[in-house]
């Protein structure tokens, strides 16, 4: 059974779908559901770290370009993204959250992605 622990994309408002200039990307997760997922996968153990790299790509293309990465759980994994060098149009932004646990003396990891469509209009 899969538990939807996230990641959940955070935007300044529900209707903020157009990006211009410098944008702060952030994401959160549900720790209780994460622990349930780890338990179901047989990976329950202490969480060593959580990291969230961010990527973007122009809509209908295949290659993701890394924006940055954060392991700042307390601030919801913030990464600044400067869109001024991008041409206007439709893009996708992906947060790829990695969770690492210690299980039987070994480090194990799981990951989940969250993709949102946005419009860049500089």
BELUR-V994629 format. One record per run of one state. SS is the DSSP state (hx for helix, st for strand, lp for the rest). FROM is the first residue (numbers start at 1). TO is the last residue. If there is no record, write none. Layout:
BEGIN
ss=SS from=FROM to=TO
ss=SS from=FROM to=TO
END
This chain:
BEGIN
ss=lp from=1 to=5
ss=st from=6 to=10
ss=lp from=11 to=17
ss=st from=18 to=19
ss=lp from=20 to=21
ss=st from=22 to=29
ss=lp from=30 to=30
ss=hx from=31 to=40
ss=lp from=41 to=46
ss=st from=47 to=58
ss=lp from=59 to=64
ss=st from=65 to=70
ss=lp from=71 to=72
ss=hx from=73 to=75
ss=lp from=76 to=78
ss=st from=79 to=82
ss=lp from=83 to=88
ss=st from=89 to=103
ss=lp from=104 to=105
ss=st from=106 to=120
ss=lp from=121 to=122
END
